Amino acid sequence: MRSVLRLVVSNPIATVLMVIFMALAGMYSAWHMPVDLFPNLDIPVVNIITHYPGASEEDMERLVSRPIEDEILTIPGVKRVASTSVQGISQVTAEFTWGTTILDATQLAQARLARLAGLLPAGASLRLENIGATLQEVCGYVIYGGGDMVTLRNIVRHDLAGRLMGVEGVSSVEVLGGDQRAFYVEIKPEVLIRLHLSVDNLVSVLKDHNISAVAGYLGQSGREYLIRGDARLKTLDDIRSLPVRNDGARPVLLGDIAKVFEGRAPRHYAVQGDAVPAVAMIVRKQPGASTIRVARGVENALTRLTDLLPRETRVKKFYDQSEIIKESQDVIMHDLVVGALLVVIVLYFFLGSVRPTLIVALTIPITFLATVAIMMWLGMGLNVITMTALTLAIGMIVDDAIVVAENIDRHAHLASEADEASIEGALEIAGPDASGTFTTVAAFLPFVLMTGIAALFIRPFGLTISAALIVSLLLSLTLVPTLFSRMKGLSSSRNDFPGARLLKRLDAALQATLRFSFRHKWFVLSLAALALGAAGLSAFLGKTSVLPPIDEGAILIEYVMPPGTSLNESDRIGDTLDRIALADSDVSCVYRRTGSPGNGYQIEGVNKGELLLKLKAKGERTRSTGQIIRALKESYSKLSGVVFLYHQPTQEKIDESLSGLPALFGITIYGADMDTLISLADRVETMLSKESGVSNVVNNTKVKVPQIDVRINYPSLAQYGVDAASVLSALKAARFGVEATRIIRQKEDVAVLVRMDADTPSDINSIKQLPIGTTRGDWLPLERIAEVSINHAPSAISRLNGQREITLLVEVEGNIPSMVKDLRRQFQSLELPEGYSIDFTGQYQALIETAIEMGFAVAASVVLIYLVMAMQFGSWLQPLIILMTVPLSLVGALAGLFLARQGIDISVGMGTVTLVGIAVNNAIVLMDFANRELASGKSVTDALLSAASVRLRPILLTTLTTIAALLPAAIGTTVGSKIFQPFAITVISGLVSGVLATLVIVPTLIAKAEVHDSKKITSTTLGT
């Protein structure tokens, strides 16, 4: 090692060239790396959405959901298959085991679904969607105010969306809302009966005439002509001119017996922008594309394309993920700069000289740039996780440079030459310096093997910090000694600066404390054990979650009305919600969708809707997202009969990917019979209402959906000569109309609908009297051939792994594990029927699984750290004493979280892992020097006192610089800082108690372990 250091110090140009290469590689990488909100969340969850308009919940379950489930359950690697069947829509969710890529999961699902061709009902349309795709939603716009909604939708869909697909990085553009043109053929029932026609006859006429064909080729004079026959319908006059029948006399044309006119296609959902009808446009990016570049490209393209829109049309953005990223980027950079300045101030205060301070400070930007280059090489990008990891690493990456610089500075008083001081100082500290770095890296190593949502955040975080630490270690043993060797007057450090005077006072206090501890060992160690127990208790008193709440600058509000609520009524309530939200001065735009479009991935009925509120930028609003949500809750609570769920857009998608539920906690009841399940759900809800920590229980089974069932009587069909298809076509034509064909135009598809010109059925009696034609040329009321009755059915039928279930969503305040234990005891009194069971679902299960995995990972980290230290010290027992700093550091961490009212989540887990890695570093430095003192002949007590005195400055420097770098994140309010605020609090408070553990408890433990007069801790006293 000495020869390597001498080579480095004697060749400064090579070192400088290495640093320049690092800087250039980092700048190139930073310019070309993709920028996202989160890392690539490759969540192996696939949704199969099937639309079958008009089918009941039970039909959707029986005809669609169950066949799809049966196929998906046979795929190897499928962990969970859940389905929800509502009126006309089925969603089957397949969760694969972690490690399966979303591409593989999608291909496996598509291969199995191909087997269902011909087995699903005619008219059922199926599409696949994955959570990762929904997380790729970059931006959303509402477009309104341009007059005709048909024209507006066509322009948006065919002009704007088509052009935006050409923007680099755009994957898809989904268009919702607006109206679609339709041609109606409306005929009176008595005319159909008089002409012995049915609705199906008219449908066949329209379909058979809307055709084209290629007849062949004609060669003439060396040229070839294509012979094409075209009978496609194009205009209303074409439809009117179609012959319906020809009995030898004058042909009967469709226009003679029916009204043919232009109208609007039926739409069973609504889209609003700022409380007026609108067209919405949602842009998704390709995986790996930079969110900021895509959003900027879309914005620039829209600016150029606004001339295509009608005058007075407004285009407003209701969601922009890039704004969240840019805002967090700006403040993360601010935190980085502020943290770096605080680090420099701390360094100068304790080093008392400008040049050593600048040498250490120089390693910060070089380490960052080199780390960014490594990140790009590893296929990573810049996002809130990695950028914040870089910010949080400021104080950690200077630790290596600090201990080397401080030791070189100390050796400057012992050597006459700067070169010798640099080499000897770096050589003496190289071992513990490297050991401290590798213990932190080792702490993150087991998390590479973790699965689940936690790994998606911890892995890039750990890789970023590990890369930064390795680079900082390299710089501390190359650049730092090289620069110190070129300093003239290296040994002329002042000893009368404020930092030196403070160190003297602290050293005197530490020496007195250690002497007291050595005399009262049991008392000091008992206090430490008591503090550890109290901290463990505080961990069970706090709330738990998977991810900490974040401020995305947007609010997603779901509202649910009683099942059976009409679209008009739900839209009316939604309009009220829109206007209340728009009245808030901090809201800039409101997008609302009520019900689900026929080709989308949403499965809500018309009794459900969602509002996405775009908030003003943080600098322009006076309140946080949480405060705005509380104000909206107060206003919306005045509306009776409506249940609300409040989320933030991105977090809601992540929540659903964890468990299939948009909530932390759910109670699921399994069984076969829906009536029994509903009864049990009501009893469970009653129990929950008596729990003080439970609020906002959502039980969607309380109200059933009313529906009119028309049950065909087959003997009557045979008696009157009527076929079932004609009856159902007549029934559909009396209400919505039967789609006969589609006219394809350049920019739109126009549906041709056959509809009866009769009084629209307004009650069950008018439906019973609906005229049905017979083969004999007369007509009879529907009630003669069918039983018409009003029934009530569940609003949705949910299944999990092939079994029916009902889930109650619950908001829980306080400690969830204790509440689960209490509820399990209460559920035992329910006396469930055979075949029925109750379980706790939602993110709670993911939280438990994550906690168990993290527990194993932390244990593996501790083992690896122990092995690194065992190799460093050549002792088995000495590393065990050093490891005592880990639980004692957690004392401060838990106490800090308790005082800051922070819960336990992934961010805290990441802080704990980091703390495990860095808590032992100071103890390693202390123990290394104590061993050197013992080897020189000092007693254990004197060696420990000397080591504490000499290593006090580097220990304080490394601790205070890390704390200084974390302070902006600990008190910040941005997206990134909110995610990592618990992390910063965990590490800061853990370091405070860790310093006390290193300087007091560890020496006391060593002194307690001394049983014989010994001159070497590593062998005789503690054993090897």
Secondary structure as UniProt FT lines:
FT   HELIX           2..10
FT   HELIX           12..32
FT   STRAND          45..51
FT   TURN            53..54
FT   HELIX           57..59
FT   HELIX           60..65
FT   HELIX           66..72
FT   TURN            73..74
FT   TURN            76..77
FT   STRAND          78..86
FT   TURN            87..88
FT   STRAND          89..96
FT   TURN            98..99
FT   HELIX           102..113
FT   HELIX           114..116
FT   TURN            117..119
FT   TURN            122..123
FT   STRAND          125..130
FT   HELIX           131..134
FT   TURN            135..136
FT   STRAND          137..144
FT   HELIX           149..154
FT   HELIX           155..160
FT   HELIX           161..164
FT   TURN            165..166
FT   TURN            168..169
FT   STRAND          170..177
FT   STRAND          181..187
FT   HELIX           189..194
FT   TURN            195..196
FT   HELIX           199..209
FT   STRAND          212..220
FT   TURN            221..222
FT   STRAND          223..230
FT   HELIX           236..240
FT   STRAND          243..245
FT   STRAND          252..253
FT   HELIX           254..257
FT   STRAND          258..264
FT   STRAND          270..273
FT   TURN            274..275
FT   STRAND          276..277
FT   STRAND          279..285
FT   TURN            287..288
FT   HELIX           291..305
FT   HELIX           306..308
FT   TURN            311..312
FT   STRAND          314..320
FT   HELIX           321..351
FT   HELIX           354..377
FT   TURN            378..379
FT   HELIX           384..392
FT   HELIX           394..411
FT   TURN            412..414
FT   HELIX           418..444
FT   HELIX           445..449
FT   HELIX           453..476
FT   TURN            477..478
FT   HELIX           479..485
FT   TURN            488..491
FT   HELIX           498..519
FT   HELIX           521..541
FT   STRAND          554..560
FT   TURN            563..564
FT   HELIX           567..582
FT   TURN            585..586
FT   STRAND          587..594
FT   TURN            598..599
FT   TURN            606..607
FT   STRAND          608..615
FT   TURN            618..620
FT   HELIX           625..636
FT   TURN            637..638
FT   TURN            640..641
FT   STRAND          643..647
FT   HELIX           649..659
FT   STRAND          665..670
FT   HELIX           674..689
FT   TURN            692..693
FT   STRAND          694..698
FT   TURN            700..701
FT   STRAND          705..712
FT   HELIX           714..720
FT   HELIX           724..733
FT   TURN            734..736
FT   STRAND          738..744
FT   STRAND          749..756
FT   HELIX           764..768
FT   STRAND          771..773
FT   TURN            775..776
FT   STRAND          779..781
FT   HELIX           782..784
FT   STRAND          786..793
FT   STRAND          797..800
FT   TURN            801..802
FT   STRAND          803..812
FT   HELIX           816..827
FT   HELIX           828..830
FT   TURN            834..835
FT   STRAND          837..841
FT   HELIX           843..873
FT   HELIX           877..883
FT   HELIX           885..899
FT   TURN            900..901
FT   HELIX           906..935
FT   TURN            936..937
FT   HELIX           940..950
FT   HELIX           952..971
FT   HELIX           975..996
FT   HELIX           997..1001
FT   HELIX           1002..1009
FT   HELIX           1017..1021
//
